[in-house]
Amino acid sequence: MAQFGYQARTVRGERVTGTLDAASEAAVEEALRDRGLYPTIIRPEADPAGPRRQTPPALNRRDLALFTMHLATVMKSGLPLAIGLRNSIEEGSNRQIQEVAHAILQRVEQGRMLSEAMAELPQAFPEYYVNLVKAGETVGQVDQVLFDLLASIEWQMNLRAEIRQATIYPAILLTLMGVVVIGIATFVMPRFVAALSKTGMTLPTSARIVVGFGEFVTAHWLQVILSIVWVVIGTRMLAATPRGRYTVDLMALRMPLVGGLIRQVGLSRFAHHLRMMVRAGVNFVVALNVAEHVVGNRLLAEAVADARERVIAGASLADALKATGQFTPLVVQMVATGEITGTLDETLKKVTDYYDREVPAAVKRITTAIEPIMYVVLGVLVLGVAFTLYSPLLSMLSQIQTRPRF
């Protein structure tokens, strides 16, 4: 008998962890299913007296894509897994990938399956990644699963890059606007007004407001900076709580322009990961458990959890998704068609293809719509600055013209 650690999900999706004494991992899985649990990770417990790594190796998204590509190529070519991992260690130039390959090789040489070895490195491999590899081992299609994972990771990286590129220009423009306003209020206007005040002229209201704002920022600049920092930290702390995260995500979905994009991105992630799970033979309960944690929005995640509860109760997946009210008719109809015809993998592929085209197009549409808005804001700012600077001069000229002549 040996001791095994496990992670599992209840029928409601709650995570359960613990240890069991059993003869094999298969016996542990059978015992957990008898308890009504769906195991996601099962691994032998390490010897307490043995050495332990203080900082387990981790992979960022780009390193994970490189490692997945190499491993998928090795598995597809028919080379033994151990040889492929040794090549990653000996020929690789990325230290993080070398450390992960070494850690997996040690575990594989001890007799563990690839998914078991990955499960012991949660900093490098997400839960959905491990579950898919495990499903691929079950049906003998690890190489195909790895290529699917590689395509998914590359898609997420490209999407992030497109969204980041679309937001750089507005962010730079807004930053420059703020710098210009503060610079005029704190440096230009005080000197300009001081020169005019010596003439005894009465300053217009707009100039006095700008000067007052500049004096406040100059006198309390540290408090202003600390207040901004506190607001940012407070917002992040609020978003870290379940209720705060839900509120933030709900507001994000209701925002004009970007709300629709956020929903499309979440539904695209849902379709991509659900398709990979279905293709690998993972049952709907486990697949929806995984999809719940990858959609990236708390409101959509709760909708996926609600759909999972309905599936457990006996509803079809399409009816469960429709009942939540958060999934577009396209997703619901394609899932319904796939369930009826037995081609859910193919219909979900059509959904992912649609969103792969629609999400980048939506990003471009939003960028195109934001640019004129930013130009209008910039124009209003320039006019406001010009009015603030020239209104004292105009006021001075009017006062000179209205003075009595002797």
TORKOL-4160 file (C-alpha; in steps of 0.2 Angstrom, whole numbers, padded with zeros to 4 digits, m for minus):
406
<pt num="1" X="0000" Y="0000" Z="0000"/>
<pt num="2" X="0006" Y="0018" Z="m0004"/>
<pt num="3" X="m0001" Y="0035" Z="0000"/>
<pt num="4" X="m0007" Y="0046" Z="m0013"/>
<pt num="5" X="m0012" Y="0064" Z="m0013"/>
<pt num="6" X="m0027" Y="0069" Z="m0023"/>
<pt num="7" X="m0037" Y="0084" Z="m0029"/>
<pt num="8" X="m0055" Y="0081" Z="m0035"/>
<pt num="9" X="m0071" Y="0090" Z="m0038"/>
<pt num="10" X="m0088" Y="0087" Z="m0031"/>
<pt num="11" X="m0104" Y="0086" Z="m0042"/>
<pt num="12" X="m0106" Y="0105" Z="m0038"/>
<pt num="13" X="m0088" Y="0109" Z="m0043"/>
<pt num="14" X="m0081" Y="0112" Z="m0026"/>
<pt num="15" X="m0063" Y="0107" Z="m0025"/>
<pt num="16" X="m0058" Y="0093" Z="m0012"/>
<pt num="17" X="m0040" Y="0088" Z="m0008"/>
<pt num="18" X="m0033" Y="0074" Z="0003"/>
<pt num="19" X="m0024" Y="0058" Z="0004"/>
<pt num="20" X="m0028" Y="0040" Z="0002"/>
<pt num="21" X="m0019" Y="0024" Z="0006"/>
<pt num="22" X="m0021" Y="0012" Z="m0009"/>
<pt num="23" X="m0012" Y="0000" Z="m0020"/>
<pt num="24" X="m0012" Y="0010" Z="m0036"/>
<pt num="25" X="m0018" Y="0026" Z="m0043"/>
<pt num="26" X="m0032" Y="0017" Z="m0052"/>
<pt num="27" X="m0038" Y="0011" Z="m0035"/>
<pt num="28" X="m0038" Y="0029" Z="m0028"/>
<pt num="29" X="m0048" Y="0035" Z="m0043"/>
<pt num="30" X="m0061" Y="0021" Z="m0041"/>
<pt num="31" X="m0062" Y="0025" Z="m0022"/>
<pt num="32" X="m0065" Y="0043" Z="m0026"/>
<pt num="33" X="m0078" Y="0040" Z="m0039"/>
<pt num="34" X="m0087" Y="0029" Z="m0026"/>
<pt num="35" X="m0088" Y="0044" Z="m0015"/>
<pt num="36" X="m0096" Y="0054" Z="m0029"/>
<pt num="37" X="m0080" Y="0064" Z="m0033"/>
<pt num="38" X="m0072" Y="0068" Z="m0049"/>
<pt num="39" X="m0053" Y="0066" Z="m0048"/>
<pt num="40" X="m0042" Y="0079" Z="m0057"/>
<pt num="41" X="m0025" Y="0076" Z="m0050"/>
<pt num="42" X="m0019" Y="0060" Z="m0041"/>
<pt num="43" X="0000" Y="0058" Z="m0037"/>
<pt num="44" X="0010" Y="0048" Z="m0025"/>
<pt num="45" X="0015" Y="0057" Z="m0009"/>
<pt num="46" X="0034" Y="0062" Z="m0008"/>
<pt num="47" X="0044" Y="0054" Z="0005"/>
<pt num="48" X="0045" Y="0067" Z="0020"/>
<pt num="49" X="0063" Y="0063" Z="0023"/>
<pt num="50" X="0068" Y="0066" Z="0005"/>
<pt num="51" X="0074" Y="0082" Z="m0002"/>
<pt num="52" X="0062" Y="0095" Z="m0008"/>
<pt num="53" X="0064" Y="0109" Z="m0020"/>
<pt num="54" X="0061" Y="0126" Z="m0012"/>
<pt num="55" X="0055" Y="0135" Z="m0027"/>
<pt num="56" X="0046" Y="0124" Z="m0040"/>
<pt num="57" X="0050" Y="0128" Z="m0058"/>
<pt num="58" X="0037" Y="0139" Z="m0067"/>
<pt num="59" X="0033" Y="0144" Z="m0085"/>
<pt num="60" X="0026" Y="0159" Z="m0092"/>
<pt num="61" X="0014" Y="0158" Z="m0106"/>
<pt num="62" X="0027" Y="0160" Z="m0120"/>
<pt num="63" X="0039" Y="0147" Z="m0112"/>
<pt num="64" X="0024" Y="0135" Z="m0110"/>
<pt num="65" X="0020" Y="0137" Z="m0128"/>
<pt num="66" X="0039" Y="0133" Z="m0133"/>
<pt num="67" X="0039" Y="0118" Z="m0121"/>
<pt num="68" X="0022" Y="0112" Z="m0128"/>
<pt num="69" X="0028" Y="0113" Z="m0146"/>
<pt num="70" X="0044" Y="0103" Z="m0142"/>
<pt num="71" X="0035" Y="0090" Z="m0133"/>
<pt num="72" X="0021" Y="0088" Z="m0146"/>
<pt num="73" X="0034" Y="0086" Z="m0159"/>
<pt num="74" X="0043" Y="0073" Z="m0149"/>
<pt num="75" X="0027" Y="0063" Z="m0146"/>
<pt num="76" X="0022" Y="0065" Z="m0164"/>
<pt num="77" X="0038" Y="0058" Z="m0171"/>
<pt num="78" X="0037" Y="0043" Z="m0160"/>
<pt num="79" X="0053" Y="0046" Z="m0150"/>
<pt num="80" X="0053" Y="0040" Z="m0132"/>
<pt num="81" X="0047" Y="0054" Z="m0120"/>
<pt num="82" X="0063" Y="0053" Z="m0110"/>
<pt num="83" X="0074" Y="0056" Z="m0125"/>
<pt num="84" X="0064" Y="0072" Z="m0129"/>
<pt num="85" X="0065" Y="0078" Z="m0111"/>
<pt num="86" X="0084" Y="0076" Z="m0111"/>
<pt num="87" X="0085" Y="0085" Z="m0128"/>
<pt num="88" X="0076" Y="0100" Z="m0119"/>
<pt num="89" X="0088" Y="0099" Z="m0105"/>
<pt num="90" X="0104" Y="0097" Z="m0115"/>
<pt num="91" X="0100" Y="0108" Z="m0130"/>
<pt num="92" X="0088" Y="0121" Z="m0124"/>
<pt num="93" X="0094" Y="0139" Z="m0120"/>
<pt num="94" X="0079" Y="0143" Z="m0109"/>
<pt num="95" X="0083" Y="0140" Z="m0091"/>
<pt num="96" X="0065" Y="0139" Z="m0085"/>
<pt num="97" X="0061" Y="0126" Z="m0098"/>
<pt num="98" X="0076" Y="0116" Z="m0094"/>
<pt num="99" X="0071" Y="0115" Z="m0075"/>
<pt num="100" X="0054" Y="0110" Z="m0080"/>
<pt num="101" X="0060" Y="0097" Z="m0092"/>
<pt num="102" X="0072" Y="0090" Z="m0079"/>
<pt num="103" X="0058" Y="0089" Z="m0065"/>
<pt num="104" X="0047" Y="0080" Z="m0077"/>
<pt num="105" X="0061" Y="0068" Z="m0082"/>
<pt num="106" X="0065" Y="0063" Z="m0064"/>
<pt num="107" X="0046" Y="0059" Z="m0061"/>
<pt num="108" X="0044" Y="0050" Z="m0078"/>
<pt num="109" X="0060" Y="0039" Z="m0074"/>
<pt num="110" X="0052" Y="0035" Z="m0057"/>
<pt num="111" X="0037" Y="0027" Z="m0067"/>
<pt num="112" X="0024" Y="0041" Z="m0067"/>
<pt num="113" X="0014" Y="0046" Z="m0081"/>
<pt num="114" X="0017" Y="0062" Z="m0090"/>
<pt num="115" X="0001" Y="0070" Z="m0083"/>
<pt num="116" X="0005" Y="0064" Z="m0065"/>
<pt num="117" X="0022" Y="0073" Z="m0067"/>
<pt num="118" X="0014" Y="0089" Z="m0073"/>
<pt num="119" X="0002" Y="0089" Z="m0059"/>
<pt num="120" X="0016" Y="0090" Z="m0047"/>
<pt num="121" X="0022" Y="0106" Z="m0055"/>
<pt num="122" X="0006" Y="0118" Z="m0054"/>
<pt num="123" X="0017" Y="0133" Z="m0056"/>
<pt num="124" X="0021" Y="0127" Z="m0074"/>
<pt num="125" X="0005" Y="0118" Z="m0079"/>
<pt num="126" X="m0012" Y="0124" Z="m0076"/>
<pt num="127" X="m0026" Y="0112" Z="m0071"/>
<pt num="128" X="m0034" Y="0112" Z="m0088"/>
<pt num="129" X="m0018" Y="0108" Z="m0096"/>
<pt num="130" X="m0015" Y="0093" Z="m0084"/>
<pt num="131" X="m0033" Y="0087" Z="m0087"/>
<pt num="132" X="m0031" Y="0087" Z="m0106"/>
<pt num="133" X="m0015" Y="0078" Z="m0106"/>
<pt num="134" X="m0022" Y="0065" Z="m0094"/>
<pt num="135" X="m0037" Y="0063" Z="m0106"/>
<pt num="136" X="m0025" Y="0061" Z="m0120"/>
<pt num="137" X="m0016" Y="0047" Z="m0111"/>
<pt num="138" X="m0032" Y="0038" Z="m0109"/>
<pt num="139" X="m0037" Y="0038" Z="m0127"/>
<pt num="140" X="m0019" Y="0037" Z="m0134"/>
<pt num="141" X="m0018" Y="0054" Z="m0142"/>
<pt num="142" X="m0006" Y="0064" Z="m0131"/>
<pt num="143" X="0002" Y="0072" Z="m0147"/>
<pt num="144" X="m0014" Y="0078" Z="m0154"/>
<pt num="145" X="m0019" Y="0085" Z="m0137"/>
<pt num="146" X="m0003" Y="0094" Z="m0135"/>
<pt num="147" X="m0005" Y="0102" Z="m0153"/>
<pt num="148" X="m0022" Y="0108" Z="m0148"/>
<pt num="149" X="m0015" Y="0115" Z="m0132"/>
<pt num="150" X="m0001" Y="0124" Z="m0142"/>
<pt num="151" X="m0014" Y="0131" Z="m0154"/>
<pt num="152" X="m0024" Y="0137" Z="m0139"/>
<pt num="153" X="m0009" Y="0145" Z="m0130"/>
<pt num="154" X="m0004" Y="0154" Z="m0146"/>
<pt num="155" X="m0022" Y="0160" Z="m0149"/>
<pt num="156" X="m0022" Y="0168" Z="m0131"/>
<pt num="157" X="m0005" Y="0176" Z="m0134"/>
<pt num="158" X="m0010" Y="0184" Z="m0150"/>
<pt num="159" X="m0026" Y="0190" Z="m0143"/>
<pt num="160" X="m0017" Y="0198" Z="m0128"/>
<pt num="161" X="m0005" Y="0206" Z="m0140"/>
<pt num="162" X="m0019" Y="0213" Z="m0151"/>
<pt num="163" X="m0028" Y="0220" Z="m0136"/>
<pt num="164" X="m0013" Y="0228" Z="m0129"/>
<pt num="165" X="m0008" Y="0236" Z="m0145"/>
<pt num="166" X="m0025" Y="0243" Z="m0147"/>
<pt num="167" X="m0024" Y="0251" Z="m0129"/>
<pt num="168" X="m0007" Y="0258" Z="m0131"/>
<pt num="169" X="m0011" Y="0273" Z="m0141"/>
<pt num="170" X="m0026" Y="0279" Z="m0131"/>
<pt num="171" X="m0016" Y="0277" Z="m0115"/>
<pt num="172" X="m0001" Y="0287" Z="m0121"/>
<pt num="173" X="m0013" Y="0301" Z="m0127"/>
<pt num="174" X="m0022" Y="0302" Z="m0111"/>
<pt num="175" X="m0006" Y="0302" Z="m0101"/>
<pt num="176" X="0001" Y="0316" Z="m0112"/>
<pt num="177" X="m0016" Y="0326" Z="m0109"/>
<pt num="178" X="m0014" Y="0324" Z="m0090"/>
<pt num="179" X="0005" Y="0330" Z="m0091"/>
<pt num="180" X="0000" Y="0345" Z="m0102"/>
<pt num="181" X="m0014" Y="0350" Z="m0090"/>
<pt num="182" X="m0004" Y="0348" Z="m0074"/>
<pt num="183" X="0011" Y="0357" Z="m0083"/>
<pt num="184" X="0000" Y="0372" Z="m0088"/>
<pt num="185" X="m0008" Y="0373" Z="m0071"/>
<pt num="186" X="0007" Y="0372" Z="m0060"/>
<pt num="187" X="0021" Y="0381" Z="m0071"/>
<pt num="188" X="0014" Y="0391" Z="m0085"/>
<pt num="189" X="m0002" Y="0399" Z="m0078"/>
<pt num="190" X="0005" Y="0405" Z="m0061"/>
<pt num="191" X="0019" Y="0415" Z="m0070"/>
<pt num="192" X="0007" Y="0422" Z="m0083"/>
<pt num="193" X="m0005" Y="0427" Z="m0070"/>
<pt num="194" X="0008" Y="0435" Z="m0059"/>
<pt num="195" X="0014" Y="0446" Z="m0073"/>
<pt num="196" X="m0004" Y="0451" Z="m0077"/>
<pt num="197" X="m0008" Y="0454" Z="m0058"/>
<pt num="198" X="0005" Y="0468" Z="m0057"/>
<pt num="199" X="m0005" Y="0478" Z="m0070"/>
<pt num="200" X="m0020" Y="0477" Z="m0058"/>
<pt num="201" X="m0031" Y="0469" Z="m0070"/>
<pt num="202" X="m0046" Y="0457" Z="m0064"/>
<pt num="203" X="m0043" Y="0439" Z="m0068"/>
<pt num="204" X="m0057" Y="0430" Z="m0077"/>
<pt num="205" X="m0065" Y="0415" Z="m0068"/>
<pt num="206" X="m0057" Y="0402" Z="m0079"/>
<pt num="207" X="m0040" Y="0408" Z="m0075"/>
<pt num="208" X="m0043" Y="0409" Z="m0056"/>
<pt num="209" X="m0049" Y="0391" Z="m0057"/>
<pt num="210" X="m0034" Y="0385" Z="m0066"/>
<pt num="211" X="m0022" Y="0394" Z="m0055"/>
<pt num="212" X="m0031" Y="0388" Z="m0039"/>
<pt num="213" X="m0029" Y="0370" Z="m0046"/>
<pt num="214" X="m0011" Y="0372" Z="m0049"/>
<pt num="215" X="m0008" Y="0380" Z="m0032"/>
<pt num="216" X="m0017" Y="0365" Z="m0024"/>
<pt num="217" X="m0007" Y="0352" Z="m0033"/>
<pt num="218" X="0010" Y="0362" Z="m0029"/>
<pt num="219" X="0006" Y="0363" Z="m0011"/>
<pt num="220" X="m0001" Y="0345" Z="m0009"/>
<pt num="221" X="0008" Y="0335" Z="m0022"/>
<pt num="222" X="0013" Y="0321" Z="m0010"/>
<pt num="223" X="m0005" Y="0319" Z="m0004"/>
<pt num="224" X="m0011" Y="0319" Z="m0022"/>
<pt num="225" X="0001" Y="0305" Z="m0027"/>
<pt num="226" X="m0003" Y="0295" Z="m0011"/>
<pt num="227" X="m0022" Y="0297" Z="m0014"/>
<pt num="228" X="m0020" Y="0291" Z="m0032"/>
<pt num="229" X="m0009" Y="0276" Z="m0026"/>
<pt num="230" X="m0022" Y="0272" Z="m0012"/>
<pt num="231" X="m0037" Y="0273" Z="m0025"/>
<pt num="232" X="m0027" Y="0260" Z="m0036"/>
<pt num="233" X="m0023" Y="0249" Z="m0022"/>
<pt num="234" X="m0040" Y="0250" Z="m0015"/>
<pt num="235" X="m0048" Y="0246" Z="m0031"/>
<pt num="236" X="m0037" Y="0231" Z="m0033"/>
<pt num="237" X="m0040" Y="0225" Z="m0016"/>
<pt num="238" X="m0059" Y="0226" Z="m0019"/>
<pt num="239" X="m0057" Y="0217" Z="m0035"/>
<pt num="240" X="m0048" Y="0203" Z="m0026"/>
<pt num="241" X="m0064" Y="0199" Z="m0015"/>
<pt num="242" X="m0077" Y="0188" Z="m0023"/>
<pt num="243" X="m0091" Y="0201" Z="m0022"/>
<pt num="244" X="m0079" Y="0215" Z="m0028"/>
<pt num="245" X="m0073" Y="0205" Z="m0043"/>
<pt num="246" X="m0091" Y="0201" Z="m0047"/>
<pt num="247" X="m0096" Y="0219" Z="m0047"/>
<pt num="248" X="m0080" Y="0224" Z="m0057"/>
<pt num="249" X="m0084" Y="0211" Z="m0070"/>
<pt num="250" X="m0102" Y="0215" Z="m0071"/>
<pt num="251" X="m0098" Y="0234" Z="m0074"/>
<pt num="252" X="m0085" Y="0228" Z="m0087"/>
<pt num="253" X="m0099" Y="0219" Z="m0097"/>
<pt num="254" X="m0110" Y="0234" Z="m0096"/>
<pt num="255" X="m0097" Y="0246" Z="m0102"/>
<pt num="256" X="m0101" Y="0254" Z="m0119"/>
<pt num="257" X="m0089" Y="0248" Z="m0134"/>
<pt num="258" X="m0078" Y="0237" Z="m0123"/>
<pt num="259" X="m0092" Y="0227" Z="m0114"/>
<pt num="260" X="m0097" Y="0217" Z="m0130"/>
<pt num="261" X="m0078" Y="0213" Z="m0133"/>
<pt num="262" X="m0076" Y="0207" Z="m0116"/>
<pt num="263" X="m0091" Y="0195" Z="m0118"/>
<pt num="264" X="m0084" Y="0189" Z="m0134"/>
<pt num="265" X="m0067" Y="0185" Z="m0127"/>
<pt num="266" X="m0075" Y="0176" Z="m0113"/>
<pt num="267" X="m0086" Y="0165" Z="m0124"/>
<pt num="268" X="m0071" Y="0162" Z="m0136"/>
<pt num="269" X="m0061" Y="0155" Z="m0121"/>
<pt num="270" X="m0076" Y="0145" Z="m0116"/>
<pt num="271" X="m0078" Y="0137" Z="m0134"/>
<pt num="272" X="m0059" Y="0134" Z="m0136"/>
<pt num="273" X="m0057" Y="0125" Z="m0120"/>
<pt num="274" X="m0073" Y="0115" Z="m0120"/>
<pt num="275" X="m0069" Y="0109" Z="m0138"/>
<pt num="276" X="m0052" Y="0103" Z="m0132"/>
<pt num="277" X="m0060" Y="0094" Z="m0118"/>
<pt num="278" X="m0074" Y="0086" Z="m0128"/>
<pt num="279" X="m0061" Y="0081" Z="m0142"/>
<pt num="280" X="m0050" Y="0073" Z="m0128"/>
<pt num="281" X="m0065" Y="0063" Z="m0121"/>
<pt num="282" X="m0067" Y="0073" Z="m0105"/>
<pt num="283" X="m0085" Y="0072" Z="m0098"/>
<pt num="284" X="m0095" Y="0087" Z="m0097"/>
<pt num="285" X="m0094" Y="0090" Z="m0078"/>
<pt num="286" X="m0075" Y="0090" Z="m0078"/>
<pt num="287" X="m0075" Y="0100" Z="m0094"/>
<pt num="288" X="m0087" Y="0113" Z="m0087"/>
<pt num="289" X="m0077" Y="0114" Z="m0071"/>
<pt num="290" X="m0061" Y="0118" Z="m0081"/>
<pt num="291" X="m0071" Y="0131" Z="m0092"/>
<pt num="292" X="m0077" Y="0140" Z="m0077"/>
<pt num="293" X="m0060" Y="0145" Z="m0072"/>
<pt num="294" X="m0054" Y="0151" Z="m0089"/>
<pt num="295" X="m0067" Y="0162" Z="m0096"/>
<pt num="296" X="m0059" Y="0177" Z="m0086"/>
<pt num="297" X="m0075" Y="0185" Z="m0080"/>
<pt num="298" X="m0084" Y="0181" Z="m0064"/>
<pt num="299" X="m0102" Y="0184" Z="m0071"/>
<pt num="300" X="m0098" Y="0172" Z="m0085"/>
<pt num="301" X="m0090" Y="0159" Z="m0074"/>
<pt num="302" X="m0105" Y="0159" Z="m0063"/>
<pt num="303" X="m0115" Y="0156" Z="m0079"/>
<pt num="304" X="m0104" Y="0141" Z="m0083"/>
<pt num="305" X="m0106" Y="0134" Z="m0065"/>
<pt num="306" X="m0125" Y="0136" Z="m0066"/>
<pt num="307" X="m0125" Y="0127" Z="m0083"/>
<pt num="308" X="m0114" Y="0113" Z="m0075"/>
<pt num="309" X="m0128" Y="0111" Z="m0061"/>
<pt num="310" X="m0141" Y="0109" Z="m0074"/>
<pt num="311" X="m0131" Y="0096" Z="m0084"/>
<pt num="312" X="m0129" Y="0086" Z="m0068"/>
<pt num="313" X="m0148" Y="0087" Z="m0065"/>
<pt num="314" X="m0151" Y="0080" Z="m0082"/>
<pt num="315" X="m0152" Y="0094" Z="m0094"/>
<pt num="316" X="m0144" Y="0095" Z="m0111"/>
<pt num="317" X="m0129" Y="0106" Z="m0113"/>
<pt num="318" X="m0137" Y="0117" Z="m0125"/>
<pt num="319" X="m0153" Y="0120" Z="m0114"/>
<pt num="320" X="m0141" Y="0122" Z="m0099"/>
<pt num="321" X="m0132" Y="0136" Z="m0108"/>
<pt num="322" X="m0147" Y="0144" Z="m0114"/>
<pt num="323" X="m0155" Y="0145" Z="m0097"/>
<pt num="324" X="m0141" Y="0155" Z="m0090"/>
<pt num="325" X="m0145" Y="0170" Z="m0102"/>
<pt num="326" X="m0126" Y="0174" Z="m0104"/>
<pt num="327" X="m0122" Y="0164" Z="m0120"/>
<pt num="328" X="m0126" Y="0170" Z="m0137"/>
<pt num="329" X="m0138" Y="0162" Z="m0148"/>
<pt num="330" X="m0124" Y="0156" Z="m0159"/>
<pt num="331" X="m0116" Y="0146" Z="m0145"/>
<pt num="332" X="m0132" Y="0139" Z="m0140"/>
<pt num="333" X="m0138" Y="0134" Z="m0157"/>
<pt num="334" X="m0121" Y="0126" Z="m0162"/>
<pt num="335" X="m0120" Y="0116" Z="m0146"/>
<pt num="336" X="m0138" Y="0110" Z="m0149"/>
<pt num="337" X="m0134" Y="0105" Z="m0166"/>
<pt num="338" X="m0118" Y="0096" Z="m0161"/>
<pt num="339" X="m0127" Y="0086" Z="m0147"/>
<pt num="340" X="m0141" Y="0081" Z="m0159"/>
<pt num="341" X="m0129" Y="0076" Z="m0173"/>
<pt num="342" X="m0116" Y="0069" Z="m0162"/>
<pt num="343" X="m0103" Y="0081" Z="m0169"/>
<pt num="344" X="m0101" Y="0093" Z="m0155"/>
<pt num="345" X="m0082" Y="0094" Z="m0158"/>
<pt num="346" X="m0085" Y="0100" Z="m0176"/>
<pt num="347" X="m0098" Y="0112" Z="m0171"/>
<pt num="348" X="m0088" Y="0120" Z="m0157"/>
<pt num="349" X="m0074" Y="0121" Z="m0170"/>
<pt num="350" X="m0085" Y="0132" Z="m0180"/>
<pt num="351" X="m0089" Y="0143" Z="m0165"/>
<pt num="352" X="m0070" Y="0145" Z="m0161"/>
<pt num="353" X="m0067" Y="0149" Z="m0180"/>
<pt num="354" X="m0081" Y="0163" Z="m0179"/>
<pt num="355" X="m0074" Y="0171" Z="m0163"/>
<pt num="356" X="m0056" Y="0170" Z="m0170"/>
<pt num="357" X="m0062" Y="0181" Z="m0184"/>
<pt num="358" X="m0074" Y="0192" Z="m0174"/>
<pt num="359" X="m0063" Y="0196" Z="m0159"/>
<pt num="360" X="m0049" Y="0204" Z="m0169"/>
<pt num="361" X="m0062" Y="0213" Z="m0180"/>
<pt num="362" X="m0070" Y="0219" Z="m0164"/>
<pt num="363" X="m0054" Y="0226" Z="m0157"/>
<pt num="364" X="m0051" Y="0235" Z="m0173"/>
<pt num="365" X="m0069" Y="0242" Z="m0173"/>
<pt num="366" X="m0066" Y="0249" Z="m0155"/>
<pt num="367" X="m0049" Y="0256" Z="m0160"/>
<pt num="368" X="m0057" Y="0265" Z="m0175"/>
<pt num="369" X="m0071" Y="0271" Z="m0164"/>
<pt num="370" X="m0060" Y="0277" Z="m0150"/>
<pt num="371" X="m0048" Y="0287" Z="m0161"/>
<pt num="372" X="m0060" Y="0301" Z="m0166"/>
<pt num="373" X="m0067" Y="0302" Z="m0148"/>
<pt num="374" X="m0049" Y="0305" Z="m0142"/>
<pt num="375" X="m0046" Y="0318" Z="m0156"/>
<pt num="376" X="m0062" Y="0327" Z="m0150"/>
<pt num="377" X="m0056" Y="0326" Z="m0132"/>
<pt num="378" X="m0039" Y="0333" Z="m0137"/>
<pt num="379" X="m0047" Y="0347" Z="m0147"/>
<pt num="380" X="m0058" Y="0352" Z="m0132"/>
<pt num="381" X="m0042" Y="0352" Z="m0121"/>
<pt num="382" X="m0032" Y="0362" Z="m0133"/>
<pt num="383" X="m0047" Y="0375" Z="m0135"/>
<pt num="384" X="m0049" Y="0375" Z="m0116"/>
<pt num="385" X="m0030" Y="0379" Z="m0114"/>
<pt num="386" X="m0030" Y="0392" Z="m0127"/>
<pt num="387" X="m0046" Y="0400" Z="m0119"/>
<pt num="388" X="m0038" Y="0400" Z="m0102"/>
<pt num="389" X="m0022" Y="0408" Z="m0108"/>
<pt num="390" X="m0029" Y="0421" Z="m0119"/>
<pt num="391" X="m0045" Y="0426" Z="m0108"/>
<pt num="392" X="m0034" Y="0436" Z="m0096"/>
<pt num="393" X="m0026" Y="0445" Z="m0111"/>
<pt num="394" X="m0044" Y="0449" Z="m0119"/>
<pt num="395" X="m0050" Y="0454" Z="m0102"/>
<pt num="396" X="m0035" Y="0466" Z="m0100"/>
<pt num="397" X="m0038" Y="0473" Z="m0117"/>
<pt num="398" X="m0057" Y="0476" Z="m0113"/>
<pt num="399" X="m0052" Y="0484" Z="m0097"/>
<pt num="400" X="m0040" Y="0496" Z="m0105"/>
<pt num="401" X="m0053" Y="0501" Z="m0118"/>
<pt num="402" X="m0066" Y="0505" Z="m0105"/>
<pt num="403" X="m0055" Y="0515" Z="m0094"/>
<pt num="404" X="m0059" Y="0534" Z="m0094"/>
<pt num="405" X="m0047" Y="0545" Z="m0103"/>
<pt num="406" X="m0042" Y="0562" Z="m0095"/>
